[in-house]
Amino acid sequence: MLIGRVDLGREVLVVAEIGNNHEGHLPVARELVKRASETGAQAVKLQTFKAERFQSPLDEARLTRLRSFELPYEAHAELAELARSLGLLFLSTPFDLESARFLIPLVDALKIASGDNTFVPLIELAARSDRPLIISAGLATIDEIEGTVRLIEGIRGGARTRESLAVLHCVSAYPVDPREANLLSVPFLAQRLGLTVGYSDHTLGIDAALTAVALGARLVEKHFTLDKTKPGFRDHQLSADPADLRELVVRIKLVSELLGTSGKPVQPGESSGRIAYRRSISAARALVAGHRVASEDLDWLRPGGGIAPGDEARVVGHALTRDVPAGHAFAPADLE
């Protein structure tokens, strides 16, 4: 799956999830984008919404709070331009249909939040676009996720869906108790869905994200803040700061190198060991030419390269063509 220039089959995409950690302040959002670009993350993500389009006005306090986090569309366009000037991909999560329509030509990928992974009109609109889709699986049962995937396949077709849809394991708690992270959902979703799978991390620290990569996650989304101790908004405490995100990127690269490829190839660094650490059928004592080798004449010594253990029938019962010292590795030329 390609998102922008990043081939998720070849490298893990690390997304700095700014979300609403700017708290409605464009200068803070700019600084978050700039600092994210210094960590090695390949992408930043925001949340784009009109509060009145997804929150009931009956909860006036909640609506007012959400409005305080809104950035106007023109701010998102500016941040997208800034991100690209710094070499970052730009992603966002729309929370209403109008915002989705605005984002489609702007983003490198659209993200559907866990709360909206059953919001059919939004999913249909996103699926009809030409953008890669990322869907968080928080709150959802496997039946609900499979239903959403089928909905997208009905619009995009099976082949295109496999090329353009990633599903992220996510637990929608803030923060997630480690006992509920359930990271084995990562390989389960990959096998069950046959799609690119990633992880949206709401745990404290970076251990869960690294474990998810070891289990097959090809995209990691981690909330990003300038200050984890900032009060007033819960997302700051479960976010990575610039130092954390930089460490996460470095360690994900290390995990990816450690994982290597599937199968059981002999690695270049162990090639010489195939001789040095293997054994050859060897003479247990000095033997003279013409001696017919018996079982008690055998030993099995390093290095390899001679007649291998298991081929004793090639040695026992055969007469020697020359004298051999103790420890000599038998070769075909030694035997009649």
Protein Blocks (a to p, Z undefined) as FASTA:
>chain_A
ZZhjbcfklbccddddfkjmnnopaklmmmmmmmmmmnopabdcdddddfklmpcfklmm
lmmmmmmmpccfklmmmmmmmmmmnopacddddfbfklmmmmmmmpmbdcddfklmmmmk
lmmmmmmpmbdcdddfehiafklmmmmmmmmmmmnommlmmmmpccddddddddddfkln
ommlmmmmmmmnopacddddfbecjklmmmmmmnopabdcddddfblkbghiaklmmpcc
fklmmmmmmmmmmmmmmnmpgdjdddfklmmmmmmmmccdddfbdcdehiacdfklpccd
ddehiacehilmmmgopacfbdcdehiacdfklpZZ
